[in-house]
């Protein structure tokens, strides 16, 4: 488990982490606008996008889509719970892509933003947020706690490792500073 967390959250090299930070910021700052737009007028969004898909509870779905985009975007921007944020954006962009294909076919001008947001969010979901994120700090703290516990406890028994001290060991130590 530690090696997965290390590989996913703690990317090697500053360029990979800087690239993921730039991608997170770009996707997050642009997508947050779309979420606030949906939340500003959920009835209009529901009528234009949700009802043609014949989804139940169109107003509720419009609010869920808007909240997913706003909260998911903030998670990406901060690098906090970024896999959840990326998954929320991948989900909304999947539905948006399906809507565009259903209503307009493969119109490149309608699909290009959806594909860019979907691809960027999916890349973050698969690659992780990088070292420049709150997630990386949290995982680093968790891994350090695990290492401290492993050094104190035996890995096989889960019991404290016994320490033996004998009089010979104490007598053979130098007595620097003592008279």
C-alpha positions in Angstrom: 0.0 0.0 0.0 2.9 2.4 0.8 4.4 1.9 -2.6 1.1 2.7 -4.3 0.6 5.9 -2.2 4.2 6.8 -2.9 3.9 6.4 -6.7 0.5 8.0 -7.0 0.8 11.0 -4.7 4.6 11.6 -4.5 5.8 11.8 -8.1 9.5 11.8 -8.6 11.0 14.9 -10.2 9.9 18.5 -9.9 8.9 18.8 -13.6 6.2 16.1 -13.3 4.8 17.7 -10.1 5.0 21.2 -11.7 3.2 19.9 -14.8 0.5 18.3 -12.7 0.1 21.5 -10.7 -0.3 23.6 -13.9 -2.9 21.1 -15.2 -4.8 21.0 -11.9 -4.9 24.8 -11.8 -5.9 25.2 -15.5 -8.7 22.6 -15.4 -9.9 23.7 -11.9 -10.0 27.5 -12.7 -11.8 27.0 -16.0 -14.3 24.3 -14.8 -15.3 26.3 -11.7 -16.8 28.9 -14.0 -19.0 26.3 -15.6 -20.2 25.0 -12.2 -21.2 28.5 -11.0 -23.0 29.1 -14.3 -25.1 26.0 -13.8 -25.9 26.9 -10.1 -26.8 30.5 -11.1 -29.8 29.2 -13.2 -30.4 25.5 -12.7 -33.8 25.6 -14.3 -32.4 26.9 -17.6 -29.6 24.4 -17.5 -32.0 21.6 -16.8 -34.3 22.5 -19.7 -31.4 22.8 -22.2 -29.2 19.9 -21.1 -30.8 17.5 -18.6 -34.3 17.1 -20.0 -33.1 16.1 -23.6 -31.3 13.2 -21.9 -34.5 12.1 -20.2 -32.8 11.9 -16.8 -35.1 11.9 -13.8 -35.3 15.0 -11.5 -33.8 17.5 -14.0 -33.5 20.4 -11.5 -31.8 18.2 -8.9 -29.5 16.8 -11.6 -28.6 20.3 -12.7 -27.7 21.3 -9.1 -25.7 18.1 -8.7 -23.8 18.8 -11.9 -23.1 22.4 -10.8 -22.0 21.4 -7.3 -19.8 18.6 -8.7 -18.0 21.0 -11.0 -17.5 23.7 -8.3 -16.4 21.3 -5.5 -14.4 19.1 -7.8 -12.7 22.2 -9.2 -11.8 23.5 -5.7 -10.4 20.0 -4.9 -8.2 20.2 -7.9 -7.0 23.8 -7.4 -6.1 23.0 -3.8 -4.7 19.5 -4.5 -6.9 18.3 -1.6 -8.9 15.1 -2.3 -7.9 15.6 -5.9 -8.8 12.1 -7.0 -12.4 12.7 -5.9 -12.4 16.1 -7.6 -11.0 14.7 -10.8 -13.6 11.9 -10.7 -16.4 14.4 -10.3 -15.2 16.4 -13.3 -14.8 13.2 -15.4 -18.3 12.2 -14.5 -19.9 15.6 -15.5 -17.8 15.8 -18.7 -18.9 12.2 -19.6 -22.5 13.3 -19.4 -21.8 16.5 -21.3 -20.0 14.5 -24.1 -23.0 12.1 -24.3 -25.4 15.1 -24.5 -23.4 16.7 -27.3 -23.2 13.5 -29.3 -26.9 12.8 -28.8 -28.1 16.2 -29.8 -25.5 17.4 -32.4 -23.5 14.3 -33.4 -19.7 14.5 -33.5 -19.5 18.3 -33.9 -15.9 19.2 -33.2 -16.8 22.8 -32.1 -19.1 21.5 -29.4 -16.9 18.6 -28.4 -13.5 20.2 -28.1 -13.9 21.8 -24.7 -15.6 18.7 -23.3 -12.8 16.5 -24.6 -10.1 18.8 -23.2 -11.8 19.0 -19.7 -12.5 15.2 -19.8 -8.9 14.4 -20.9 -7.3 16.7 -18.4 -9.4 15.5 -15.5 -8.9 11.9 -16.4 -5.1 12.5 -16.6 -5.1 13.9 -13.1 -7.3 11.0 -11.9 -4.8 8.5 -13.4 -1.5 10.3 -12.6 -2.3 11.7 -9.1 -2.0 15.4 -8.0 1.8 15.5 -7.8 4.0 16.6 -4.9 2.8 20.2 -4.9 -0.5 19.4 -3.3 -2.1 19.1 0.1 -2.7 15.4 -0.7 1.0 14.8 -1.0 1.6 16.5 2.4 -1.1 14.3 4.0 0.3 11.1 2.4 3.9 12.1 3.5 2.7 12.5 7.1 0.9 9.1 6.9 3.9 7.3 5.5 6.2 8.8 8.2 3.8 7.6 10.9 3.8 4.1 9.4 7.7 4.1 9.3 7.8 5.2 12.9 5.4 2.4 13.9 7.3 -0.2 11.9 10.5 0.7 13.6 9.0 0.4 17.0 6.9 -2.8 16.4 8.1 -6.1 15.0 6.6 -6.5 11.5 5.8 -10.2 12.1 4.3 -10.2 15.6 3.1 -6.7 16.0 4.6 -6.7 19.5 7.3 -4.2 20.7 10.8 -5.4 19.9 12.5 -6.4 23.1 15.7 -4.5 24.0 18.3 -6.2 26.1 20.6 -4.2 28.3 23.3 -6.0 30.3 25.8 -4.8 32.9 28.6 -5.6 30.5 27.3 -3.3 27.8 26.9 -0.5 30.4 30.4 -1.1 31.8 32.1 -1.1 28.4 30.7 2.3 27.4 33.1 5.2 27.7 32.4 7.5 30.5 33.2 10.8 28.8 32.7 13.8 31.0 32.4 11.7 34.2 35.0 11.5 36.9 
